[in-house]
Amino acid sequence: MGKVKTSVYLDEELWEEFKELAQREKSEVSRLLEEALMNYLINEVLKDVDDSGVPLWFEPLKVKGESSEKLVREMRDDREKRLLGY
């Protein structure tokens, strides 16, 4: 996949926090921004998927009384907050 150079207007404080996050994560700002955009796009695509007709071939995993769905959602939300510096 090729790369493109672009310009966007962002809230200055938000951008500074994002750059600090990249520094703490020892990552490039571009890499973290690509990851955040990709996660956003994936979430947008998946929310429109109708999986009601898809057969379930396994039993949902229970971990310490919690459903795996809830745990995965919490992990994703935590990761998003970490990426966005919240």
PyMOL Python script that loads the backbone (N, CA, C, O; Angstrom):
from pymol import cmd

cmd.read_pdbstr("""\
ATOM      1  N   MET A   1       0.854  -1.166   0.000  1.00  0.00           N
ATOM      2  CA  MET A   1       0.000   0.000   0.000  1.00  0.00           C
ATOM      3  C   MET A   1       0.906   1.236   0.000  1.00  0.00           C
ATOM      4  O   MET A   1       1.871   1.314   0.760  1.00  0.00           O
ATOM      5  N   GLY A   2       0.579   2.188  -0.856  1.00  0.00           N
ATOM      6  CA  GLY A   2       1.360   3.413  -0.949  1.00  0.00           C
ATOM      7  C   GLY A   2       1.032   4.380   0.174  1.00  0.00           C
ATOM      8  O   GLY A   2       0.080   4.186   0.929  1.00  0.00           O
ATOM      9  N   LYS A   3       1.826   5.401   0.264  1.00  0.00           N
ATOM     10  CA  LYS A   3       1.626   6.435   1.280  1.00  0.00           C
ATOM     11  C   LYS A   3       1.226   7.725   0.589  1.00  0.00           C
ATOM     12  O   LYS A   3       1.574   7.956  -0.569  1.00  0.00           O
ATOM     13  N   VAL A   4       0.495   8.561   1.304  1.00  0.00           N
ATOM     14  CA  VAL A   4       0.081   9.852   0.794  1.00  0.00           C
ATOM     15  C   VAL A   4       0.368  10.904   1.862  1.00  0.00           C
ATOM     16  O   VAL A   4       0.159  10.668   3.052  1.00  0.00           O
ATOM     17  N   LYS A   5       0.838  12.041   1.431  1.00  0.00           N
ATOM     18  CA  LYS A   5       1.065  13.145   2.351  1.00  0.00           C
ATOM     19  C   LYS A   5      -0.157  14.048   2.273  1.00  0.00           C
ATOM     20  O   LYS A   5      -0.625  14.379   1.183  1.00  0.00           O
ATOM     21  N   THR A   6      -0.668  14.444   3.429  1.00  0.00           N
ATOM     22  CA  THR A   6      -1.882  15.248   3.455  1.00  0.00           C
ATOM     23  C   THR A   6      -1.794  16.303   4.539  1.00  0.00           C
ATOM     24  O   THR A   6      -0.929  16.247   5.414  1.00  0.00           O
ATOM     25  N   SER A   7      -2.689  17.250   4.469  1.00  0.00           N
ATOM     26  CA  SER A   7      -2.786  18.283   5.508  1.00  0.00           C
ATOM     27  C   SER A   7      -4.195  18.273   6.069  1.00  0.00           C
ATOM     28  O   SER A   7      -5.174  18.163   5.330  1.00  0.00           O
ATOM     29  N   VAL A   8      -4.281  18.386   7.364  1.00  0.00           N
ATOM     30  CA  VAL A   8      -5.583  18.471   8.026  1.00  0.00           C
ATOM     31  C   VAL A   8      -5.485  19.532   9.107  1.00  0.00           C
ATOM     32  O   VAL A   8      -4.401  19.847   9.597  1.00  0.00           O
ATOM     33  N   TYR A   9      -6.632  20.073   9.467  1.00  0.00           N
ATOM     34  CA  TYR A   9      -6.687  21.043  10.555  1.00  0.00           C
ATOM     35  C   TYR A   9      -7.241  20.341  11.787  1.00  0.00           C
ATOM     36  O   TYR A   9      -8.339  19.786  11.762  1.00  0.00           O
ATOM     37  N   LEU A  10      -6.464  20.373  12.865  1.00  0.00           N
ATOM     38  CA  LEU A  10      -6.834  19.706  14.107  1.00  0.00           C
ATOM     39  C   LEU A  10      -6.736  20.695  15.255  1.00  0.00           C
ATOM     40  O   LEU A  10      -6.023  21.697  15.190  1.00  0.00           O
ATOM     41  N   ASP A  11      -7.468  20.381  16.295  1.00  0.00           N
ATOM     42  CA  ASP A  11      -7.344  21.146  17.527  1.00  0.00           C
ATOM     43  C   ASP A  11      -5.894  21.020  18.005  1.00  0.00           C
ATOM     44  O   ASP A  11      -5.369  19.914  18.128  1.00  0.00           O
ATOM     45  N   GLU A  12      -5.263  22.143  18.268  1.00  0.00           N
ATOM     46  CA  GLU A  12      -3.844  22.155  18.623  1.00  0.00           C
ATOM     47  C   GLU A  12      -3.554  21.336  19.890  1.00  0.00           C
ATOM     48  O   GLU A  12      -2.574  20.593  19.944  1.00  0.00           O
ATOM     49  N   GLU A  13      -4.394  21.477  20.880  1.00  0.00           N
ATOM     50  CA  GLU A  13      -4.185  20.744  22.133  1.00  0.00           C
ATOM     51  C   GLU A  13      -4.322  19.233  21.913  1.00  0.00           C
ATOM     52  O   GLU A  13      -3.537  18.445  22.440  1.00  0.00           O
ATOM     53  N   LEU A  14      -5.324  18.848  21.132  1.00  0.00           N
ATOM     54  CA  LEU A  14      -5.523  17.428  20.820  1.00  0.00           C
ATOM     55  C   LEU A  14      -4.309  16.868  20.088  1.00  0.00           C
ATOM     56  O   LEU A  14      -3.845  15.770  20.395  1.00  0.00           O
ATOM     57  N   TRP A  15      -3.796  17.624  19.121  1.00  0.00           N
ATOM     58  CA  TRP A  15      -2.640  17.171  18.352  1.00  0.00           C
ATOM     59  C   TRP A  15      -1.412  17.008  19.246  1.00  0.00           C
ATOM     60  O   TRP A  15      -0.671  16.034  19.112  1.00  0.00           O
ATOM     61  N   GLU A  16      -1.196  17.954  20.151  1.00  0.00           N
ATOM     62  CA  GLU A  16      -0.056  17.866  21.067  1.00  0.00           C
ATOM     63  C   GLU A  16      -0.178  16.634  21.964  1.00  0.00           C
ATOM     64  O   GLU A  16       0.813  15.947  22.209  1.00  0.00           O
ATOM     65  N   GLU A  17      -1.376  16.355  22.449  1.00  0.00           N
ATOM     66  CA  GLU A  17      -1.593  15.164  23.282  1.00  0.00           C
ATOM     67  C   GLU A  17      -1.330  13.895  22.482  1.00  0.00           C
ATOM     68  O   GLU A  17      -0.750  12.937  22.994  1.00  0.00           O
ATOM     69  N   PHE A  18      -1.759  13.894  21.223  1.00  0.00           N
ATOM     70  CA  PHE A  18      -1.551  12.720  20.373  1.00  0.00           C
ATOM     71  C   PHE A  18      -0.066  12.489  20.129  1.00  0.00           C
ATOM     72  O   PHE A  18       0.394  11.347  20.159  1.00  0.00           O
ATOM     73  N   LYS A  19       0.686  13.552  19.888  1.00  0.00           N
ATOM     74  CA  LYS A  19       2.134  13.426  19.684  1.00  0.00           C
ATOM     75  C   LYS A  19       2.823  12.929  20.956  1.00  0.00           C
ATOM     76  O   LYS A  19       3.758  12.132  20.886  1.00  0.00           O
ATOM     77  N   GLU A  20       2.365  13.396  22.108  1.00  0.00           N
ATOM     78  CA  GLU A  20       2.928  12.919  23.375  1.00  0.00           C
ATOM     79  C   GLU A  20       2.640  11.436  23.565  1.00  0.00           C
ATOM     80  O   GLU A  20       3.488  10.688  24.051  1.00  0.00           O
ATOM     81  N   LEU A  21       1.440  11.017  23.179  1.00  0.00           N
ATOM     82  CA  LEU A  21       1.091   9.593  23.262  1.00  0.00           C
ATOM     83  C   LEU A  21       2.033   8.777  22.389  1.00  0.00           C
ATOM     84  O   LEU A  21       2.542   7.744  22.824  1.00  0.00           O
ATOM     85  N   ALA A  22       2.266   9.226  21.176  1.00  0.00           N
ATOM     86  CA  ALA A  22       3.175   8.517  20.272  1.00  0.00           C
ATOM     87  C   ALA A  22       4.565   8.398  20.890  1.00  0.00           C
ATOM     88  O   ALA A  22       5.209   7.353  20.796  1.00  0.00           O
ATOM     89  N   GLN A  23       5.015   9.468  21.518  1.00  0.00           N
ATOM     90  CA  GLN A  23       6.330   9.447  22.159  1.00  0.00           C
ATOM     91  C   GLN A  23       6.353   8.438  23.307  1.00  0.00           C
ATOM     92  O   GLN A  23       7.305   7.670  23.443  1.00  0.00           O
ATOM     93  N   ARG A  24       5.293   8.443  24.140  1.00  0.00           N
ATOM     94  CA  ARG A  24       5.232   7.491  25.258  1.00  0.00           C
ATOM     95  C   ARG A  24       5.186   6.054  24.756  1.00  0.00           C
ATOM     96  O   ARG A  24       5.778   5.159  25.359  1.00  0.00           O
ATOM     97  N   GLU A  25       4.481   5.837  23.649  1.00  0.00           N
ATOM     98  CA  GLU A  25       4.350   4.488  23.080  1.00  0.00           C
ATOM     99  C   GLU A  25       5.577   4.104  22.253  1.00  0.00           C
ATOM    100  O   GLU A  25       5.677   2.983  21.754  1.00  0.00           O
ATOM    101  N   LYS A  26       6.516   5.058  22.115  1.00  0.00           N
ATOM    102  CA  LYS A  26       7.709   4.841  21.288  1.00  0.00           C
ATOM    103  C   LYS A  26       7.299   4.434  19.879  1.00  0.00           C
ATOM    104  O   LYS A  26       7.817   3.470  19.315  1.00  0.00           O
ATOM    105  N   SER A  27       6.367   5.184  19.332  1.00  0.00           N
ATOM    106  CA  SER A  27       5.838   4.917  18.001  1.00  0.00           C
ATOM    107  C   SER A  27       5.835   6.205  17.188  1.00  0.00           C
ATOM    108  O   SER A  27       5.918   7.304  17.735  1.00  0.00           O
ATOM    109  N   GLU A  28       5.738   6.050  15.891  1.00  0.00           N
ATOM    110  CA  GLU A  28       5.645   7.214  15.016  1.00  0.00           C
ATOM    111  C   GLU A  28       4.214   7.741  15.040  1.00  0.00           C
ATOM    112  O   GLU A  28       3.259   6.968  15.108  1.00  0.00           O
ATOM    113  N   VAL A  29       4.077   9.049  14.985  1.00  0.00           N
ATOM    114  CA  VAL A  29       2.756   9.682  14.974  1.00  0.00           C
ATOM    115  C   VAL A  29       1.936   9.162  13.796  1.00  0.00           C
ATOM    116  O   VAL A  29       0.753   8.859  13.945  1.00  0.00           O
ATOM    117  N   SER A  30       2.563   9.060  12.629  1.00  0.00           N
ATOM    118  CA  SER A  30       1.856   8.587  11.432  1.00  0.00           C
ATOM    119  C   SER A  30       1.314   7.177  11.630  1.00  0.00           C
ATOM    120  O   SER A  30       0.196   6.869  11.216  1.00  0.00           O
ATOM    121  N   ARG A  31       2.108   6.328  12.263  1.00  0.00           N
ATOM    122  CA  ARG A  31       1.678   4.940  12.481  1.00  0.00           C
ATOM    123  C   ARG A  31       0.464   4.888  13.414  1.00  0.00           C
ATOM    124  O   ARG A  31      -0.495   4.164  13.146  1.00  0.00           O
ATOM    125  N   LEU A  32       0.508   5.651  14.502  1.00  0.00           N
ATOM    126  CA  LEU A  32      -0.620   5.664  15.431  1.00  0.00           C
ATOM    127  C   LEU A  32      -1.866   6.270  14.789  1.00  0.00           C
ATOM    128  O   LEU A  32      -2.980   5.798  15.018  1.00  0.00           O
ATOM    129  N   LEU A  33      -1.678   7.300  13.997  1.00  0.00           N
ATOM    130  CA  LEU A  33      -2.814   7.922  13.319  1.00  0.00           C
ATOM    131  C   LEU A  33      -3.431   6.959  12.313  1.00  0.00           C
ATOM    132  O   LEU A  33      -4.655   6.858  12.232  1.00  0.00           O
ATOM    133  N   GLU A  34      -2.605   6.249  11.546  1.00  0.00           N
ATOM    134  CA  GLU A  34      -3.122   5.240  10.624  1.00  0.00           C
ATOM    135  C   GLU A  34      -3.910   4.168  11.373  1.00  0.00           C
ATOM    136  O   GLU A  34      -4.981   3.749  10.933  1.00  0.00           O
ATOM    137  N   GLU A  35      -3.374   3.735  12.496  1.00  0.00           N
ATOM    138  CA  GLU A  35      -4.040   2.701  13.291  1.00  0.00           C
ATOM    139  C   GLU A  35      -5.394   3.196  13.811  1.00  0.00           C
ATOM    140  O   GLU A  35      -6.382   2.463  13.775  1.00  0.00           O
ATOM    141  N   ALA A  36      -5.432   4.433  14.290  1.00  0.00           N
ATOM    142  CA  ALA A  36      -6.684   4.996  14.791  1.00  0.00           C
ATOM    143  C   ALA A  36      -7.709   5.120  13.667  1.00  0.00           C
ATOM    144  O   ALA A  36      -8.883   4.805  13.864  1.00  0.00           O
ATOM    145  N   LEU A  37      -7.281   5.572  12.500  1.00  0.00           N
ATOM    146  CA  LEU A  37      -8.191   5.687  11.353  1.00  0.00           C
ATOM    147  C   LEU A  37      -8.698   4.315  10.920  1.00  0.00           C
ATOM    148  O   LEU A  37      -9.882   4.147  10.626  1.00  0.00           O
ATOM    149  N   MET A  38      -7.801   3.342  10.883  1.00  0.00           N
ATOM    150  CA  MET A  38      -8.199   1.987  10.484  1.00  0.00           C
ATOM    151  C   MET A  38      -9.208   1.405  11.471  1.00  0.00           C
ATOM    152  O   MET A  38     -10.198   0.799  11.061  1.00  0.00           O
ATOM    153  N   ASN A  39      -8.965   1.583  12.753  1.00  0.00           N
ATOM    154  CA  ASN A  39      -9.909   1.089  13.763  1.00  0.00           C
ATOM    155  C   ASN A  39     -11.270   1.751  13.605  1.00  0.00           C
ATOM    156  O   ASN A  39     -12.301   1.091  13.732  1.00  0.00           O
ATOM    157  N   TYR A  40     -11.276   3.043  13.332  1.00  0.00           N
ATOM    158  CA  TYR A  40     -12.534   3.759  13.135  1.00  0.00           C
ATOM    159  C   TYR A  40     -13.277   3.204  11.926  1.00  0.00           C
ATOM    160  O   TYR A  40     -14.476   2.935  12.000  1.00  0.00           O
ATOM    161  N   LEU A  41     -12.567   3.033  10.816  1.00  0.00           N
ATOM    162  CA  LEU A  41     -13.198   2.517   9.602  1.00  0.00           C
ATOM    163  C   LEU A  41     -13.723   1.099   9.798  1.00  0.00           C
ATOM    164  O   LEU A  41     -14.819   0.776   9.339  1.00  0.00           O
ATOM    165  N   ILE A  42     -12.959   0.259  10.471  1.00  0.00           N
ATOM    166  CA  ILE A  42     -13.397  -1.112  10.729  1.00  0.00           C
ATOM    167  C   ILE A  42     -14.660  -1.105  11.583  1.00  0.00           C
ATOM    168  O   ILE A  42     -15.603  -1.843  11.297  1.00  0.00           O
ATOM    169  N   ASN A  43     -14.688  -0.285  12.618  1.00  0.00           N
ATOM    170  CA  ASN A  43     -15.881  -0.203  13.465  1.00  0.00           C
ATOM    171  C   ASN A  43     -17.094   0.272  12.676  1.00  0.00           C
ATOM    172  O   ASN A  43     -18.203  -0.215  12.897  1.00  0.00           O
ATOM    173  N   GLU A  44     -16.899   1.220  11.756  1.00  0.00           N
ATOM    174  CA  GLU A  44     -18.007   1.716  10.934  1.00  0.00           C
ATOM    175  C   GLU A  44     -18.546   0.626  10.024  1.00  0.00           C
ATOM    176  O   GLU A  44     -19.759   0.494   9.860  1.00  0.00           O
ATOM    177  N   VAL A  45     -17.651  -0.155   9.431  1.00  0.00           N
ATOM    178  CA  VAL A  45     -18.079  -1.239   8.543  1.00  0.00           C
ATOM    179  C   VAL A  45     -18.796  -2.326   9.340  1.00  0.00           C
ATOM    180  O   VAL A  45     -19.839  -2.825   8.918  1.00  0.00           O
ATOM    181  N   LEU A  46     -18.238  -2.689  10.484  1.00  0.00           N
ATOM    182  CA  LEU A  46     -18.797  -3.793  11.261  1.00  0.00           C
ATOM    183  C   LEU A  46     -20.148  -3.460  11.875  1.00  0.00           C
ATOM    184  O   LEU A  46     -20.964  -4.359  12.078  1.00  0.00           O
ATOM    185  N   LYS A  47     -20.406  -2.189  12.176  1.00  0.00           N
ATOM    186  CA  LYS A  47     -21.687  -1.868  12.803  1.00  0.00           C
ATOM    187  C   LYS A  47     -22.851  -2.032  11.830  1.00  0.00           C
ATOM    188  O   LYS A  47     -24.001  -2.131  12.257  1.00  0.00           O
ATOM    189  N   ASP A  48     -22.566  -2.063  10.528  1.00  0.00           N
ATOM    190  CA  ASP A  48     -23.611  -2.248   9.526  1.00  0.00           C
ATOM    191  C   ASP A  48     -23.782  -3.702   9.105  1.00  0.00           C
ATOM    192  O   ASP A  48     -24.653  -4.011   8.293  1.00  0.00           O
ATOM    193  N   VAL A  49     -22.958  -4.601   9.649  1.00  0.00           N
ATOM    194  CA  VAL A  49     -23.035  -6.010   9.286  1.00  0.00           C
ATOM    195  C   VAL A  49     -24.169  -6.673  10.049  1.00  0.00           C
ATOM    196  O   VAL A  49     -24.252  -6.590  11.274  1.00  0.00           O
ATOM    197  N   ASP A  50     -25.030  -7.324   9.306  1.00  0.00           N
ATOM    198  CA  ASP A  50     -26.132  -8.067   9.919  1.00  0.00           C
ATOM    199  C   ASP A  50     -25.688  -9.511  10.075  1.00  0.00           C
ATOM    200  O   ASP A  50     -25.701 -10.281   9.114  1.00  0.00           O
ATOM    201  N   ASP A  51     -25.300  -9.873  11.279  1.00  0.00           N
ATOM    202  CA  ASP A  51     -24.833 -11.237  11.510  1.00  0.00           C
ATOM    203  C   ASP A  51     -25.909 -12.119  12.140  1.00  0.00           C
ATOM    204  O   ASP A  51     -25.604 -13.187  12.670  1.00  0.00           O
ATOM    205  N   SER A  52     -27.150 -11.681  12.085  1.00  0.00           N
ATOM    206  CA  SER A  52     -28.230 -12.443  12.720  1.00  0.00           C
ATOM    207  C   SER A  52     -28.446 -13.797  12.060  1.00  0.00           C
ATOM    208  O   SER A  52     -28.929 -14.726  12.707  1.00  0.00           O
ATOM    209  N   GLY A  53     -28.095 -13.925  10.778  1.00  0.00           N
ATOM    210  CA  GLY A  53     -28.277 -15.191  10.078  1.00  0.00           C
ATOM    211  C   GLY A  53     -27.061 -16.081  10.116  1.00  0.00           C
ATOM    212  O   GLY A  53     -27.074 -17.168   9.537  1.00  0.00           O
ATOM    213  N   VAL A  54     -26.011 -15.651  10.782  1.00  0.00           N
ATOM    214  CA  VAL A  54     -24.786 -16.443  10.848  1.00  0.00           C
ATOM    215  C   VAL A  54     -24.900 -17.430  12.000  1.00  0.00           C
ATOM    216  O   VAL A  54     -25.133 -17.033  13.142  1.00  0.00           O
ATOM    217  N   PRO A  55     -24.736 -18.731  11.700  1.00  0.00           N
ATOM    218  CA  PRO A  55     -24.849 -19.721  12.787  1.00  0.00           C
ATOM    219  C   PRO A  55     -23.687 -19.612  13.765  1.00  0.00           C
ATOM    220  O   PRO A  55     -22.554 -19.328  13.375  1.00  0.00           O
ATOM    221  N   LEU A  56     -23.975 -19.837  15.010  1.00  0.00           N
ATOM    222  CA  LEU A  56     -22.965 -19.804  16.055  1.00  0.00           C
ATOM    223  C   LEU A  56     -22.464 -21.227  16.264  1.00  0.00           C
ATOM    224  O   LEU A  56     -23.219 -22.112  16.664  1.00  0.00           O
ATOM    225  N   TRP A  57     -21.168 -21.436  15.985  1.00  0.00           N
ATOM    226  CA  TRP A  57     -20.607 -22.782  16.045  1.00  0.00           C
ATOM    227  C   TRP A  57     -19.874 -23.058  17.343  1.00  0.00           C
ATOM    228  O   TRP A  57     -19.214 -24.089  17.476  1.00  0.00           O
ATOM    229  N   PHE A  58     -19.980 -22.173  18.280  1.00  0.00           N
ATOM    230  CA  PHE A  58     -19.302 -22.378  19.560  1.00  0.00           C
ATOM    231  C   PHE A  58     -20.125 -21.713  20.654  1.00  0.00           C
ATOM    232  O   PHE A  58     -20.973 -20.859  20.395  1.00  0.00           O
ATOM    233  N   GLU A  59     -19.855 -22.119  21.848  1.00  0.00           N
ATOM    234  CA  GLU A  59     -20.516 -21.514  22.998  1.00  0.00           C
ATOM    235  C   GLU A  59     -19.743 -20.271  23.409  1.00  0.00           C
ATOM    236  O   GLU A  59     -18.512 -20.296  23.428  1.00  0.00           O
ATOM    237  N   PRO A  60     -20.433 -19.187  23.739  1.00  0.00           N
ATOM    238  CA  PRO A  60     -19.716 -17.991  24.202  1.00  0.00           C
ATOM    239  C   PRO A  60     -18.857 -18.304  25.417  1.00  0.00           C
ATOM    240  O   PRO A  60     -19.278 -19.026  26.321  1.00  0.00           O
ATOM    241  N   LEU A  61     -17.665 -17.759  25.428  1.00  0.00           N
ATOM    242  CA  LEU A  61     -16.714 -17.969  26.508  1.00  0.00           C
ATOM    243  C   LEU A  61     -17.108 -17.149  27.729  1.00  0.00           C
ATOM    244  O   LEU A  61     -17.418 -15.964  27.609  1.00  0.00           O
ATOM    245  N   LYS A  62     -17.098 -17.763  28.883  1.00  0.00           N
ATOM    246  CA  LYS A  62     -17.342 -17.046  30.129  1.00  0.00           C
ATOM    247  C   LYS A  62     -16.031 -16.951  30.894  1.00  0.00           C
ATOM    248  O   LYS A  62     -15.373 -17.960  31.149  1.00  0.00           O
ATOM    249  N   VAL A  63     -15.662 -15.737  31.253  1.00  0.00           N
ATOM    250  CA  VAL A  63     -14.421 -15.505  31.989  1.00  0.00           C
ATOM    251  C   VAL A  63     -14.781 -14.779  33.274  1.00  0.00           C
ATOM    252  O   VAL A  63     -15.269 -13.650  33.245  1.00  0.00           O
ATOM    253  N   LYS A  64     -14.540 -15.426  34.382  1.00  0.00           N
ATOM    254  CA  LYS A  64     -14.842 -14.837  35.690  1.00  0.00           C
ATOM    255  C   LYS A  64     -16.261 -14.287  35.736  1.00  0.00           C
ATOM    256  O   LYS A  64     -16.506 -13.217  36.293  1.00  0.00           O
ATOM    257  N   GLY A  65     -17.190 -15.026  35.146  1.00  0.00           N
ATOM    258  CA  GLY A  65     -18.584 -14.620  35.195  1.00  0.00           C
ATOM    259  C   GLY A  65     -18.980 -13.572  34.174  1.00  0.00           C
ATOM    260  O   GLY A  65     -20.162 -13.247  34.064  1.00  0.00           O
ATOM    261  N   GLU A  66     -18.029 -13.032  33.422  1.00  0.00           N
ATOM    262  CA  GLU A  66     -18.311 -12.023  32.406  1.00  0.00           C
ATOM    263  C   GLU A  66     -18.351 -12.694  31.036  1.00  0.00           C
ATOM    264  O   GLU A  66     -17.678 -13.701  30.816  1.00  0.00           O
ATOM    265  N   SER A  67     -19.131 -12.144  30.125  1.00  0.00           N
ATOM    266  CA  SER A  67     -19.145 -12.674  28.768  1.00  0.00           C
ATOM    267  C   SER A  67     -17.910 -12.176  28.030  1.00  0.00           C
ATOM    268  O   SER A  67     -17.412 -11.085  28.304  1.00  0.00           O
ATOM    269  N   SER A  68     -17.423 -12.974  27.102  1.00  0.00           N
ATOM    270  CA  SER A  68     -16.244 -12.572  26.333  1.00  0.00           C
ATOM    271  C   SER A  68     -16.547 -11.331  25.498  1.00  0.00           C
ATOM    272  O   SER A  68     -15.666 -10.498  25.284  1.00  0.00           O
ATOM    273  N   GLU A  69     -17.782 -11.202  25.026  1.00  0.00           N
ATOM    274  CA  GLU A  69     -18.160 -10.024  24.238  1.00  0.00           C
ATOM    275  C   GLU A  69     -17.933  -8.732  25.039  1.00  0.00           C
ATOM    276  O   GLU A  69     -17.393  -7.754  24.521  1.00  0.00           O
ATOM    277  N   LYS A  70     -18.350  -8.748  26.293  1.00  0.00           N
ATOM    278  CA  LYS A  70     -18.185  -7.565  27.144  1.00  0.00           C
ATOM    279  C   LYS A  70     -16.701  -7.282  27.384  1.00  0.00           C
ATOM    280  O   LYS A  70     -16.275  -6.127  27.349  1.00  0.00           O
ATOM    281  N   LEU A  71     -15.918  -8.331  27.628  1.00  0.00           N
ATOM    282  CA  LEU A  71     -14.488  -8.149  27.870  1.00  0.00           C
ATOM    283  C   LEU A  71     -13.772  -7.611  26.635  1.00  0.00           C
ATOM    284  O   LEU A  71     -12.914  -6.735  26.748  1.00  0.00           O
ATOM    285  N   VAL A  72     -14.115  -8.125  25.467  1.00  0.00           N
ATOM    286  CA  VAL A  72     -13.494  -7.641  24.234  1.00  0.00           C
ATOM    287  C   VAL A  72     -13.871  -6.186  24.000  1.00  0.00           C
ATOM    288  O   VAL A  72     -13.017  -5.389  23.613  1.00  0.00           O
ATOM    289  N   ARG A  73     -15.123  -5.820  24.225  1.00  0.00           N
ATOM    290  CA  ARG A  73     -15.560  -4.437  24.047  1.00  0.00           C
ATOM    291  C   ARG A  73     -14.789  -3.521  24.992  1.00  0.00           C
ATOM    292  O   ARG A  73     -14.354  -2.442  24.590  1.00  0.00           O
ATOM    293  N   GLU A  74     -14.617  -3.945  26.250  1.00  0.00           N
ATOM    294  CA  GLU A  74     -13.867  -3.137  27.213  1.00  0.00           C
ATOM    295  C   GLU A  74     -12.419  -2.965  26.762  1.00  0.00           C
ATOM    296  O   GLU A  74     -11.860  -1.874  26.870  1.00  0.00           O
ATOM    297  N   MET A  75     -11.811  -4.037  26.256  1.00  0.00           N
ATOM    298  CA  MET A  75     -10.436  -3.961  25.783  1.00  0.00           C
ATOM    299  C   MET A  75     -10.327  -3.003  24.596  1.00  0.00           C
ATOM    300  O   MET A  75      -9.387  -2.211  24.519  1.00  0.00           O
ATOM    301  N   ARG A  76     -11.275  -3.074  23.685  1.00  0.00           N
ATOM    302  CA  ARG A  76     -11.262  -2.175  22.524  1.00  0.00           C
ATOM    303  C   ARG A  76     -11.451  -0.728  22.956  1.00  0.00           C
ATOM    304  O   ARG A  76     -10.769   0.168  22.461  1.00  0.00           O
ATOM    305  N   ASP A  77     -12.380  -0.503  23.880  1.00  0.00           N
ATOM    306  CA  ASP A  77     -12.616   0.860  24.368  1.00  0.00           C
ATOM    307  C   ASP A  77     -11.383   1.406  25.073  1.00  0.00           C
ATOM    308  O   ASP A  77     -11.016   2.565  24.881  1.00  0.00           O
ATOM    309  N   ASP A  78     -10.742   0.572  25.892  1.00  0.00           N
ATOM    310  CA  ASP A  78      -9.522   1.000  26.581  1.00  0.00           C
ATOM    311  C   ASP A  78      -8.425   1.341  25.583  1.00  0.00           C
ATOM    312  O   ASP A  78      -7.721   2.338  25.741  1.00  0.00           O
ATOM    313  N   ARG A  79      -8.282   0.512  24.555  1.00  0.00           N
ATOM    314  CA  ARG A  79      -7.266   0.765  23.536  1.00  0.00           C
ATOM    315  C   ARG A  79      -7.541   2.059  22.798  1.00  0.00           C
ATOM    316  O   ARG A  79      -6.626   2.840  22.540  1.00  0.00           O
ATOM    317  N   GLU A  80      -8.803   2.288  22.458  1.00  0.00           N
ATOM    318  CA  GLU A  80      -9.171   3.526  21.773  1.00  0.00           C
ATOM    319  C   GLU A  80      -8.831   4.744  22.634  1.00  0.00           C
ATOM    320  O   GLU A  80      -8.269   5.722  22.140  1.00  0.00           O
ATOM    321  N   LYS A  81      -9.174   4.679  23.918  1.00  0.00           N
ATOM    322  CA  LYS A  81      -8.864   5.785  24.829  1.00  0.00           C
ATOM    323  C   LYS A  81      -7.367   6.019  24.916  1.00  0.00           C
ATOM    324  O   LYS A  81      -6.901   7.158  24.946  1.00  0.00           O
ATOM    325  N   ARG A  82      -6.609   4.907  24.958  1.00  0.00           N
ATOM    326  CA  ARG A  82      -5.150   5.020  25.045  1.00  0.00           C
ATOM    327  C   ARG A  82      -4.586   5.662  23.776  1.00  0.00           C
ATOM    328  O   ARG A  82      -3.694   6.507  23.845  1.00  0.00           O
ATOM    329  N   LEU A  83      -5.112   5.256  22.621  1.00  0.00           N
ATOM    330  CA  LEU A  83      -4.647   5.812  21.361  1.00  0.00           C
ATOM    331  C   LEU A  83      -4.986   7.282  21.231  1.00  0.00           C
ATOM    332  O   LEU A  83      -4.210   8.059  20.676  1.00  0.00           O
ATOM    333  N   LEU A  84      -6.151   7.666  21.745  1.00  0.00           N
ATOM    334  CA  LEU A  84      -6.584   9.047  21.621  1.00  0.00           C
ATOM    335  C   LEU A  84      -6.123   9.910  22.788  1.00  0.00           C
ATOM    336  O   LEU A  84      -6.349  11.121  22.799  1.00  0.00           O
ATOM    337  N   GLY A  85      -5.474   9.284  23.773  1.00  0.00           N
ATOM    338  CA  GLY A  85      -4.906  10.039  24.887  1.00  0.00           C
ATOM    339  C   GLY A  85      -5.913  10.452  25.934  1.00  0.00           C
ATOM    340  O   GLY A  85      -5.695  11.434  26.644  1.00  0.00           O
ATOM    341  N   TYR A  86      -7.023   9.721  26.051  1.00  0.00           N
ATOM    342  CA  TYR A  86      -8.019  10.055  27.066  1.00  0.00           C
ATOM    343  C   TYR A  86      -7.683   9.417  28.383  1.00  0.00           C
ATOM    344  O   TYR A  86      -8.415   9.590  29.357  1.00  0.00           O
TER     345      TYR A  86
END
""", "prot")
cmd.dss("prot")
cmd.show_as("cartoon", "prot")
cmd.util.cbc("prot")
cmd.orient("prot")
